[in-house]
Amino acid sequence: MSHIDKKKTSNQLFLLISSIGVMAFLLTATQYPNWYDSFFPKPKSEAAAINGPLRKNTANPRYFTNNSGKSIYLTGTHTWTILQESRTVNAAFSNVSNDVYFKALTDNKHNFIRLWNADNFIVDWGTSSAPFEECMVPHPFALTSPITATDNSDYCNKLYANFSQSNPPIKFDLSKLDSTFVSKLRSVIETARSKNIYVSIMFFDGYNSARIATHWAWDGNSYNPRNHINMTSAEASGLSASTLFNLSNAKVTELQKNYIRMVIDQVNEYDNVLFETSNQALNSTPEWHYAMIKYIQDYEKTKPKQHPVGNITRAHGASNGELFTSSNPSDWVSPHNTSPFADVLNNPPIYSDGRPIILDTDHVGEKDGAGRTWVWKTFIRGYNPIFMESFRADASKQNAILETRRAAGHTVTYSEKIDLNNMKPDTTSCSTQYCLVNTGKEYLVYQPSSGDISVNLPIGQYNGEWFNPATTNINQDSTNTIAITTFSVTTSGLRSFSRPSSITSDAVLYLKSTTSASPTSIPTATPTVKPTVTPTSGPTPTPGNTVGITQLVSVFDPASSANWSVQTNLQNGVQAYGDRTYTINNIPSDLLGINYIRTANDSKFYTSSPIATIKTTQAATVYIGLDARITQIPSWLSSWEKTTQTVTIDSTGTMNLYRKSLVANTNLDLGNNNESSNVSMYTIFVKGTSTVTPTPTTAAFDADINNDGAVNVFDLGLLAAHYGQIVNSTSDATTKACDINADGTINIFDLGILIGKYGL
């Protein structure tokens, strides 16, 4: 009988069983992507994590996106006194505490707030005979001398006494920010970030100075020359509350721009920030808004991060036409209840001008609770609804307030459940006329009243659920959600769904196709080369023999995939990106005439890997043109050969060329750009070769994840726990160690390396 090494056999058997178990685990995770939540549910009353600054969403411009590539639907409740407290002069006054406010947001899964900021440090909502005077603290600007106070109420009284004098002895310095204001601003943003909430910073107000009926409309404004040290009498000529926001005074415009720069310098680092010029500045002009928006955008281009800038309607009854015009450079808008939104509280229209629209109850005529029906209607019609709360409403409005809060959270849940990138509002696909539709794939239908629902469905298999929006539970569970088992549609047309008896008022119906769909192939396009452009150096290009060798198998960036395409006949002057008009020039002569892939410049924001998969039908060399301004090359590119060759892209500059050789019919995963600020996305060139020596790969991967000196079950367990995660510079050491091949994703390739080294 031969000798059997029992220990070795035991190790091999354990390895086999472990490998099978892990593979089964991974297959389960692939087929059932929500498996983890089933066993380890995270709190559902929490919005999706902040993943980079918000930016334009080319896949669905009704919403923003971020580095996730998904549509980000915004909703939440806002109030006046989160950044600045209002303190009644010589009287007690109670503001809602920030702890109470943020608890209301997180309890209801809200993800967006507006941060009010008053220009007037003293406001008066009474009359000269019956004043109701308040101080707004902290104020943005520093004082020339500090006011010592025991608390905000004491500070308010002393501030009021100082500025009640005709020539206040202490004034504001508009060239400096108040340190308390900066600290409070950053603290609120950081608190919101920790709770996955986006914050819109209001630079100016403009409402108080136009609506206050007493002398404090101007005497209580920091830009009044009597209140600050930053203007000469000549520079202040003609300045008043009515001319602050119309570009007529060069000095005040200069001071406003300086204030914008100071605030941006303090908050640019944060991902969860948006900007807005002002709230209902009644005496402003559209041109002032356009100029300030453009200034904010241009100044942020000099900074590491760029954030969306909004334009808020100027006044009640103002024309929305000044928002929905190509002259308005804003990234988002918030209109009034005038055309085309005259009936927005009852029947929001389907409308889009290519940017997100935030519908605010403060602007459309309903504060302190518009009700859940309004929230659901606006969500289904493609808007981002938010609502103003005073947190001082009387008891009669409490039910409406609470149901409005909950409805916002429920719509956030569904916005994250559905593929919002591909959902469009529709009135014809369902009997209720309130439906978000991705034809043949997903349907989200809202019924504002009682009754059954009919949906126009093509042939296929579907399942879904009913949801009761009247529930007082912010989470979805068996008390408010009723599953619809898989059913077949054999003839296209309307199909009626009878609501469960437990849903007695309004209702939500969600349907999703279970029919397997063939992957959509990405077409190969032939570019139109500018006829007047010829190579600026090198020999006359010879048409290459590589046409048709490149296949763009997959693009994983959903926000920009439509802008990727395979192109033929690389020449100087061809378009570099599908979403920009930039052109490629100074191409090395040996690369003229070959295939190239026109990527999307906005794909630089996509942080997952791979970002795309390509394949060549013959032996080839693939070149990556990486922006020379990138300080740290992507880890997946580290095994590629850096050549001495470069190309240039206008508006970008030099792109360094890296190359890798492939055998025929080889899939190649391409990782992310690694950096996005002040750089451009990489380009891809493919050159056919007659023979190829594959680029060697290193065998020196370290699979000992926990550094205990052996590759064993503990390493396998760590990899399984981190499987599928994206790895970047902010990941912890264990997560980085699980990315064994350093391609930016913990995936099947890392598992294969670990299994190959198991027991070593």
C-alpha positions in Angstrom: 0.0 0.0 0.0 1.3 3.4 -0.9 2.0 5.9 1.8 -0.7 8.7 2.0 0.3 12.1 3.2 -2.8 12.7 5.4 -2.0 16.3 6.2 -1.5 17.2 2.5 -4.6 15.4 1.5 -6.6 17.2 4.2 -5.3 20.5 3.0 -6.2 19.8 -0.6 -9.7 18.6 0.4 -10.2 21.7 2.5 -9.0 23.8 -0.4 -11.4 22.1 -2.8 -14.4 22.5 -0.5 -13.5 26.1 0.3 -13.1 26.9 -3.3 -16.5 25.4 -4.2 -18.1 27.2 -1.2 -16.6 30.5 -2.2 -17.7 30.0 -5.9 -21.2 29.2 -4.8 -21.2 32.2 -2.6 -20.0 34.5 -5.4 -22.5 33.0 -7.9 -25.3 33.6 -5.3 -24.1 37.2 -4.9 -24.1 37.7 -8.7 -27.6 36.3 -9.2 -29.0 37.9 -6.1 -27.2 41.2 -5.7 -29.3 42.1 -2.6 -28.3 38.9 -0.7 -26.2 40.8 1.8 -29.0 43.1 2.9 -31.1 40.0 3.6 -28.7 38.8 6.2 -27.1 42.0 7.4 -29.7 44.8 6.7 -28.4 48.3 7.0 -30.8 50.9 8.3 -33.1 51.8 5.4 -33.8 55.3 6.8 -30.6 56.4 5.4 -29.9 58.0 2.0 -27.3 56.5 -0.4 -23.7 57.4 0.5 -22.2 60.5 -1.0 -19.9 59.4 -3.8 -18.2 62.5 -5.3 -19.7 65.9 -6.2 -22.9 66.0 -8.1 -22.6 66.7 -11.8 -24.6 66.6 -15.0 -26.2 63.3 -15.8 -26.2 62.7 -19.6 -28.1 59.4 -19.2 -31.1 61.2 -17.6 -30.7 65.0 -17.3 -33.7 65.3 -15.0 -31.4 64.3 -12.2 -27.8 64.7 -11.2 -25.3 61.9 -11.0 -22.0 61.4 -9.1 -19.1 59.0 -9.3 -21.6 56.1 -9.0 -23.0 56.8 -12.5 -26.5 56.5 -11.1 -29.2 59.1 -11.2 -29.4 61.0 -7.9 -32.9 62.1 -7.0 -32.9 64.9 -4.4 -35.6 65.6 -1.9 -35.9 66.9 1.7 -37.2 69.5 4.1 -35.5 72.8 4.7 -36.0 75.7 7.2 -34.5 79.1 7.8 -32.4 78.8 11.0 -29.9 76.0 10.4 -26.9 78.1 9.5 -28.1 81.4 11.1 -30.2 81.6 14.2 -32.9 84.3 14.4 -32.9 86.0 17.7 -35.7 88.4 18.7 -34.3 91.7 19.9 -34.7 92.1 23.7 -37.0 89.0 23.9 -36.8 85.3 24.2 -37.1 83.2 21.1 -36.7 79.5 20.4 -35.1 78.1 17.2 -35.3 74.5 16.2 -32.1 72.8 17.3 -29.9 71.4 14.6 -30.0 68.0 16.3 -33.8 67.9 16.1 -33.7 69.1 12.5 -31.1 66.5 11.3 -33.0 63.8 13.2 -36.1 64.6 11.2 -34.1 64.4 8.0 -32.4 61.1 8.8 -35.5 59.5 10.3 -37.2 60.0 6.9 -34.2 59.3 4.6 -34.0 62.8 3.2 -30.9 63.7 1.2 -31.1 67.4 0.3 -31.4 70.7 2.2 -31.1 74.4 1.3 -28.9 76.4 3.7 -30.5 79.8 4.2 -28.2 82.8 4.5 -29.7 86.3 5.1 -28.0 89.4 3.8 -29.7 91.5 6.6 -28.2 91.0 10.0 -31.3 92.7 11.4 -34.8 92.1 10.0 -38.1 93.5 11.0 -41.3 91.8 10.0 -43.5 94.3 11.8 -44.2 98.0 11.2 -42.7 101.2 12.5 -45.4 101.4 15.2 -45.3 97.7 16.0 -41.8 96.3 15.2 -40.9 92.7 15.2 -37.1 92.9 15.0 -34.7 89.9 14.8 -31.0 89.5 14.5 -29.5 86.8 12.2 -26.4 85.3 13.8 -23.7 84.4 12.9 -23.4 86.9 10.0 -21.0 86.1 7.2 -18.7 89.2 7.6 -16.3 90.0 10.3 -16.7 93.1 12.5 -14.0 95.7 12.9 -14.1 95.1 16.7 -15.4 92.0 18.4 -18.7 92.2 20.4 -18.3 90.3 23.7 -21.5 88.5 24.6 -22.6 85.7 26.9 -24.8 84.0 24.3 -26.5 84.6 21.0 -29.4 86.6 22.6 -26.9 88.9 24.4 -25.0 89.2 21.1 -28.1 90.1 19.3 -29.1 92.9 21.7 -25.6 94.4 21.6 -25.4 94.2 17.8 -28.8 95.9 17.6 -27.7 98.7 20.0 -24.5 99.3 17.9 -26.3 99.5 14.5 -29.2 101.6 15.9 -26.8 104.5 16.0 -26.7 106.8 12.9 -22.9 106.1 12.6 -22.3 102.7 14.1 -18.9 102.7 16.0 -18.4 99.0 15.1 -18.7 98.2 11.4 -18.4 95.2 9.1 -15.3 94.4 7.0 -16.7 92.9 3.8 -13.3 91.6 2.8 -13.2 89.1 5.7 -15.4 86.3 6.8 -16.5 86.0 10.4 -14.7 83.0 12.0 -17.9 81.9 13.8 -19.8 81.9 10.5 -17.1 79.8 8.8 -17.0 77.4 11.6 -20.8 77.0 11.6 -21.0 76.7 7.8 -18.4 73.9 7.8 -19.9 72.2 10.7 -23.4 72.0 9.1 -21.9 70.7 5.8 -19.9 68.1 7.7 -22.9 67.0 9.7 -25.0 66.7 6.6 -22.2 64.7 4.9 -22.0 62.3 7.7 -25.7 61.6 7.2 -25.4 61.4 3.3 -27.2 64.7 2.8 -26.4 67.3 0.0 -26.4 71.0 1.0 -27.2 73.9 -1.3 -25.4 77.0 -0.1 -27.3 80.2 -0.6 -24.8 83.0 -1.3 -27.2 85.9 -1.1 -30.8 86.6 0.1 -32.3 89.6 -1.6 -35.7 88.9 -0.2 -35.4 90.6 3.2 -34.0 93.8 1.8 -37.0 94.1 -0.6 -39.8 93.0 1.7 -39.0 94.6 5.1 -41.4 97.6 5.5 -39.3 99.6 8.0 -35.9 101.4 7.9 -34.1 98.1 8.7 -34.6 97.0 5.1 -31.5 99.0 4.3 -30.1 100.0 7.7 -29.9 96.3 8.7 -28.1 95.3 5.5 -24.3 94.7 5.6 -23.9 96.3 2.1 -25.2 99.6 3.3 -22.1 101.9 3.2 -22.9 103.1 6.7 -22.5 99.6 8.0 -19.0 98.7 6.5 -15.6 100.1 5.8 -15.1 98.9 2.2 -16.5 101.7 0.1 -15.8 105.4 -0.5 -18.6 107.8 -0.7 -18.1 108.1 -4.5 -18.2 104.3 -4.9 -21.4 104.1 -2.9 -23.2 106.7 -5.0 -26.7 105.6 -6.0 -26.5 102.3 -4.0 -29.6 101.2 -2.2 -31.5 98.0 -1.3 -33.1 98.1 -4.8 -29.8 98.2 -6.7 -27.8 95.6 -4.8 -28.4 92.9 -7.4 -28.5 94.4 -10.8 -24.7 95.0 -11.7 -25.2 98.8 -11.7 -22.7 99.4 -9.0 -19.2 98.2 -9.9 -17.9 98.2 -6.3 -20.7 96.2 -4.8 -20.4 93.7 -7.7 -16.7 93.4 -6.9 -17.5 92.9 -3.2 -20.1 90.2 -4.0 -17.6 88.3 -6.2 -15.0 88.5 -3.4 -17.5 87.1 -1.0 -18.2 84.2 -3.4 -14.5 83.4 -3.6 -14.1 83.4 0.2 -17.0 81.0 0.7 -15.8 78.7 -2.1 -12.3 78.6 -0.6 -13.9 77.3 2.6 -16.2 74.7 1.1 -14.7 73.5 -2.2 -13.3 70.4 -0.5 -16.7 69.0 0.3 -18.5 66.6 -2.1 -22.0 67.2 -0.7 -22.2 70.9 -1.8 -24.3 72.7 -4.3 -24.6 76.5 -4.8 -27.4 78.9 -5.5 -27.1 82.6 -6.2 -30.0 83.8 -4.0 -33.5 83.1 -2.8 -36.2 85.2 -4.5 -34.1 88.3 -4.7 -37.1 90.5 -5.7 -35.0 93.5 -6.9 -32.5 91.4 -8.8 -32.2 91.2 -12.6 -31.8 88.0 -14.6 -28.4 89.3 -15.9 -27.1 89.6 -12.4 -28.0 86.0 -11.7 -26.4 84.8 -15.0 -23.2 86.8 -14.3 -22.9 85.4 -10.7 -23.6 81.8 -11.8 -20.9 82.1 -14.5 -18.5 83.6 -12.0 -19.0 80.8 -9.5 -18.5 78.2 -12.3 -15.4 79.9 -13.6 -13.8 80.3 -10.2 -14.5 76.7 -9.3 -12.7 75.6 -12.4 -9.5 76.8 -10.7 -10.3 74.5 -7.8 -10.0 70.7 -7.3 -13.8 70.2 -7.3 -16.7 71.6 -9.2 -20.3 71.8 -7.9 -23.6 72.5 -9.5 -24.9 76.0 -9.4 -28.6 76.8 -9.2 -30.8 79.6 -10.3 -33.9 80.3 -8.1 -36.9 82.2 -9.3 -36.6 85.9 -8.5 -40.0 86.6 -7.1 -43.6 85.3 -6.6 -45.3 85.6 -10.0 -42.0 86.1 -11.9 -41.7 84.6 -15.3 -40.1 81.2 -15.4 -38.9 82.0 -18.9 -35.7 83.6 -17.5 -34.8 80.2 -16.0 -35.6 78.1 -19.0 -33.4 79.9 -21.5 -30.1 79.2 -23.1 -28.9 82.5 -21.6 -29.1 80.9 -18.2 -25.9 79.1 -17.5 -27.1 77.4 -14.3 -26.8 73.6 -13.7 -30.2 73.4 -12.0 -33.3 75.6 -11.6 -36.1 76.1 -9.1 -39.2 77.8 -10.7 -42.4 79.5 -9.4 -46.0 78.4 -9.8 -46.4 80.3 -13.1 -46.4 78.9 -16.6 -45.7 76.1 -17.2 -46.1 75.3 -13.5 -49.3 77.2 -12.8 -51.1 74.0 -11.6 -48.0 72.4 -10.1 -49.6 71.7 -6.7 -52.4 69.6 -8.3 -51.0 68.3 -11.6 -47.3 68.8 -12.2 -46.6 68.9 -15.9 -44.0 66.7 -17.7 -41.4 69.3 -18.5 -37.6 69.4 -18.9 -35.1 71.7 -20.4 -32.1 69.4 -19.9 -31.2 70.2 -16.3 -32.6 69.1 -12.9 -35.7 71.0 -11.7 -36.1 71.4 -7.9 -39.7 72.1 -7.0 -39.8 73.9 -3.7 -43.0 74.4 -1.8 -41.6 77.7 -0.7 -41.9 78.8 -4.3 -45.1 77.1 -5.5 -47.4 78.2 -2.7 -47.5 75.6 0.1 -45.4 75.6 3.2 -45.5 73.2 6.2 -46.6 70.1 4.4 -47.8 69.8 0.8 -48.9 66.2 1.6 -47.7 62.9 0.2 -49.8 63.0 -2.9 -47.8 66.1 -4.1 -44.5 64.4 -3.3 -45.4 61.3 -5.3 -46.8 63.2 -8.2 -43.7 65.4 -8.6 -41.4 62.4 -8.2 -43.2 60.4 -10.8 -43.3 63.4 -13.2 -39.5 63.6 -13.1 -38.9 66.4 -10.6 -36.9 66.7 -7.3 -39.4 68.0 -4.7 -38.4 69.8 -1.5 -40.5 71.5 1.1 -40.2 74.4 3.5 -41.0 73.8 7.1 -41.1 76.4 9.8 -40.8 73.9 12.6 -43.3 76.2 14.3 -46.5 75.1 12.6 -49.7 74.7 14.5 -51.1 71.3 15.4 -53.5 71.4 12.5 -50.7 71.0 10.1 -48.7 68.2 11.8 -50.3 65.3 10.0 -49.6 66.9 6.6 -46.0 67.7 7.7 -45.3 64.1 8.8 -46.8 62.5 5.8 -44.9 64.8 3.5 -41.6 63.9 5.3 -42.4 60.2 5.0 -43.4 60.4 1.3 -40.0 62.0 0.5 -38.2 59.1 2.1 -40.4 56.6 0.4 -39.6 58.2 -3.0 -35.9 58.1 -2.2 -36.2 54.4 -1.6 -37.8 53.8 -4.9 -35.4 56.1 -6.7 -32.6 53.8 -5.5 -34.5 50.6 -6.3 -35.3 51.4 -9.9 -32.9 52.1 -12.8 -33.7 55.8 -12.8 -31.1 56.4 -15.5 -33.5 54.8 -18.0 -36.9 55.8 -16.5 -38.9 58.6 -18.1 -42.2 60.1 -17.0 -45.2 59.0 -19.1 -49.0 59.6 -19.1 -50.0 57.0 -21.7 -48.5 53.8 -20.4 -50.8 53.6 -17.3 -54.4 54.4 -16.5 -53.4 56.8 -13.7 -51.3 59.0 -16.0 -48.6 59.0 -13.3 -45.9 56.5 -14.3 -42.2 56.3 -14.6 -41.4 53.9 -17.5 -38.6 52.0 -19.0 -40.7 50.2 -21.7 -40.6 46.5 -21.3 -38.3 46.6 -18.3 -39.6 48.6 -15.4 -42.8 50.5 -14.4 -43.4 52.6 -11.3 -47.1 53.8 -11.2 -48.8 56.1 -8.7 -52.5 56.1 -8.2 -53.5 59.3 -6.3 -56.9 57.9 -5.4 -58.7 54.6 -4.9 -59.3 52.1 -7.8 -57.4 49.6 -9.8 -54.4 50.3 -12.1 -53.9 49.3 -15.7 -50.5 49.2 -17.3 -49.6 48.8 -21.0 -47.2 45.9 -21.1 -45.3 44.2 -24.0 -44.9 40.5 -24.2 -42.7 39.1 -21.4 -42.5 37.9 -17.8 -42.8 40.3 -14.9 -43.0 40.5 -11.1 -43.3 43.4 -8.7 -45.0 44.7 -5.7 -47.7 47.0 -4.3 -46.7 49.7 -1.8 -49.0 51.5 0.6 -47.8 55.2 0.6 -50.1 55.9 3.6 -47.9 53.9 5.9 -46.4 55.5 8.9 -43.3 53.3 8.5 -40.5 54.8 6.6 -39.1 51.4 5.8 -40.6 48.9 3.4 -41.7 45.7 5.1 -44.6 43.2 5.1 -46.9 45.8 6.7 -46.8 48.1 3.7 -45.4 46.1 0.7 -47.2 43.2 -1.0 -45.3 41.1 -3.5 -46.7 40.2 -6.9 -45.4 36.8 -8.1 -44.0 36.3 -11.6 -46.6 36.4 -14.3 -46.6 36.2 -18.1 -47.9 38.6 -20.7 -48.6 36.7 -23.9 -50.3 39.5 -25.8 -49.1 43.2 -25.6 -51.6 45.6 -24.3 -53.3 46.9 -21.1 -53.2 44.6 -18.1 -55.3 45.4 -15.1 -54.0 45.0 -11.5 -56.5 44.9 -8.6 -55.1 46.6 -5.5 -54.9 44.7 -2.2 -57.7 45.3 0.2 -55.3 46.7 2.7 -54.5 49.7 0.5 -57.5 51.9 0.8 -56.4 55.3 -0.5 -53.6 56.2 -2.9 -51.3 53.3 -4.1 -48.0 52.6 -5.7 -47.5 49.7 -8.2 -44.0 48.6 -9.2 -43.4 46.1 -12.0 -40.1 44.7 -13.3 -39.4 42.4 -16.2 -37.9 39.0 -15.4 -37.4 38.2 -19.1 -33.7 37.7 -19.9 -32.5 40.2 -22.4 -29.6 39.9 -24.8 -26.9 42.4 -24.1 -27.1 45.4 -26.3 -24.1 45.6 -28.6 -22.3 48.9 -28.9 -22.2 49.9 -32.6 -18.9 50.6 -34.4 -19.1 54.1 -35.9 -17.1 55.7 -38.6 -16.1 59.2 -37.8 -16.4 62.2 -40.1 -12.9 63.5 -40.4 -12.6 67.3 -40.9 -11.7 67.6 -44.6 -9.4 70.6 -44.2 -7.2 69.0 -41.6 -4.0 67.2 -42.7 -1.2 65.8 -40.6 1.1 68.6 -39.4 4.2 66.4 -39.3 5.4 63.0 -40.6 4.7 61.2 -43.9 1.4 61.1 -45.6 -0.7 58.5 -43.7 -1.1 55.1 -45.3 -4.5 53.6 -44.7 -4.0 50.8 -42.1 -5.0 47.2 -42.5 -6.5 47.2 -39.0 -10.1 48.3 -39.8 -12.6 46.1 -38.0 -10.2 44.4 -35.5 -11.5 46.2 -32.4 -14.7 45.4 -30.5 -16.0 47.5 -27.7 -17.5 44.7 -25.6 -18.9 46.6 -22.7 -18.9 50.0 -21.1 -19.8 50.0 -17.4 -20.2 53.7 -16.9 -24.0 54.1 -17.3 -23.9 57.9 -17.3 -21.6 58.1 -20.3 -21.6 54.8 -22.1 -23.6 56.2 -25.0 -20.7 58.5 -25.8 -18.2 55.6 -26.3 -17.7 54.2 -29.8 -15.1 52.4 -32.0 -13.7 54.6 -34.8 -11.5 53.9 -37.8 -8.7 55.7 -39.6 -7.0 57.7 -36.8 -5.9 61.1 -38.2 -4.8 64.4 -36.8 -8.0 66.5 -36.2 -10.4 63.7 -35.3 -12.7 64.1 -32.4 -11.3 62.6 -29.2 -14.4 62.3 -27.0 -18.0 61.5 -27.7 -19.1 64.2 -25.3 -16.6 67.0 -26.3 -15.4 68.6 -29.5 -11.8 68.3 -28.5 -9.5 67.0 -31.3 -6.4 64.7 -31.3 -3.3 66.0 -32.9 0.5 65.4 -33.2 -0.2 61.7 -33.7 3.0 59.6 -34.2 3.2 58.5 -37.9 3.2 54.8 -37.1 -0.2 55.2 -35.5 -1.9 57.1 -38.3 -4.8 55.1 -39.9 -5.4 52.7 -37.1 -8.5 52.0 -35.0 -9.2 54.1 -32.0 -11.9 54.2 -29.4 -13.7 57.5 -28.8 -14.2 57.6 -25.1 -16.3 60.0 -23.0 -14.5 62.7 -21.2 -17.1 62.6 -18.4 -16.1 59.0 -17.8 -13.1 60.4 -15.8 -15.6 60.7 -13.0 -16.4 57.0 -12.9 -14.4 55.4 -10.1 -15.2 51.7 -10.4 -13.1 49.3 -12.4 -13.3 48.0 -15.0 -14.8 51.0 -16.9 -14.8 49.1 -20.2 -13.9 45.8 -21.9 -12.5 45.6 -25.4 -11.5 42.7 -27.6 -9.3 42.5 -30.7 -9.9 39.9 -33.4 -6.3 39.6 -34.3 -3.0 40.2 -32.6 -2.7 43.8 -31.6 -1.0 46.5 -29.5 -3.4 48.6 -27.5 -2.2 52.1 -26.6 -3.6 54.2 -23.7 -3.2 58.0 -24.0 -3.1 59.2 -20.4 -3.3 62.9 -19.5 0.2 64.0 -18.5 -1.2 66.1 -15.7 -2.3 63.0 -13.8 0.1 62.7 -10.8 -0.5 59.0 -10.0 -1.1 56.6 -12.9 -3.9 54.1 -12.4 -2.8 50.9 -10.7 -4.2 48.8 -13.6 -1.9 50.6 -16.0 1.3 50.0 -14.0 2.0 46.7 -15.9 1.8 48.5 -19.2 4.9 49.8 -21.0 5.3 53.5 -21.0 6.5 54.6 -24.4 8.3 57.8 -25.3 5.5 58.7 -27.7 2.7 61.3 -27.0 -0.3 62.8 -28.7 -2.0 66.1 -27.9 -5.6 67.0 -27.3 -6.7 70.6 -27.6 -8.0 72.1 -24.3 -6.2 69.2 -22.6 -2.5 69.1 -23.6 -0.1 66.2 -23.8 -1.2 62.6 -23.4 1.5 60.1 -22.6 1.2 56.8 -24.5 1.3 53.4 -22.7 1.0 50.1 -24.6 0.2 46.5 -24.1 0.4 43.6 -26.6 -2.5 41.2 -27.0 -3.1 37.9 -28.7 -6.1 37.5 -31.0 -9.6 37.3 -29.5 -8.5 38.5 -26.1 -10.8 40.4 -23.8 -9.0 43.3 -22.1 -10.5 45.1 -19.1 -9.7 48.8 -18.8 -9.7 50.5 -15.4 -10.7 54.0 -14.4 -8.9 57.2 -15.0 -7.8 57.5 -11.3 -8.1 61.3 -11.3 -10.8 63.7 -12.5 -10.0 67.2 -11.3 -8.4 69.4 -14.0 -7.5 66.4 -16.2 -9.1 64.6 -19.1 -10.2 61.0 -19.7 -7.7 58.7 -21.4 -7.9 57.8 -25.1 -7.5 54.3 -26.6 -5.7 53.3 -29.9 -5.5 49.8 -31.3 -2.8 48.8 -33.8 -2.9 45.3 -35.5 0.3 43.3 -35.6 1.3 40.1 -37.4 2.8 38.5 -34.4 2.5 39.4 -30.8 4.3 38.6 -27.6 1.9 39.1 -24.7 2.9 41.5 -22.1 4.2 39.5 -19.2 2.3 39.6 -15.9 3.9 39.4 -12.5 3.6 36.3 -10.3 4.6 38.2 -7.3 1.0 39.0 -6.1 0.8 38.8 -2.3 -2.2 36.7 -1.3 -1.4 36.7 2.4 -4.1 39.3 3.2 -3.8 39.3 7.0 0.0 39.0 7.0 0.1 36.0 9.2 2.8 34.3 7.1 0.5 31.9 5.2 -2.3 31.9 2.6 -5.1 30.2 4.5 -8.8 30.2 5.4 -8.5 33.5 7.2 -7.4 35.2 4.0 -10.2 33.5 2.1 -12.7 34.7 4.6 -11.4 38.3 4.4 -11.6 38.2 0.6 -15.1 36.8 0.7 -16.2 39.6 3.1 -14.8 42.3 0.8 -15.8 40.7 -2.5 -17.1 43.2 -5.1 -15.8 46.3 -3.3 -14.1 49.1 -5.2 -10.7 50.0 -4.0 -9.2 53.5 -4.0 -6.8 55.7 -2.1 -9.3 56.1 0.8 -9.8 52.3 1.3 -8.5 50.8 4.5 -5.4 48.5 4.5 -7.4 45.3 4.6 -9.6 46.3 1.7 -6.5 47.2 -0.3 -4.8 43.9 0.6 -7.9 42.0 -0.7 -7.3 43.6 -4.2 -4.5 41.2 -4.8 -3.9 42.1 -8.4 -4.3 45.8 -7.7 -6.8 46.3 -10.5 -9.1 48.5 -8.4 -11.8 45.9 -7.7 -12.0 42.8 -5.5 -13.2 40.2 -7.9 -12.8 36.7 -9.3 -9.3 37.4 -10.5 -8.2 38.0 -6.9 -10.0 34.8 -5.8 -8.1 32.9 -8.5 -4.7 34.1 -7.3 -5.6 33.3 -3.7 -6.7 29.8 -4.6 -3.5 29.3 -6.6 -1.4 30.3 -3.6 -3.5 28.6 -1.0 -1.4 26.7 1.6 1.8 28.5 0.7 
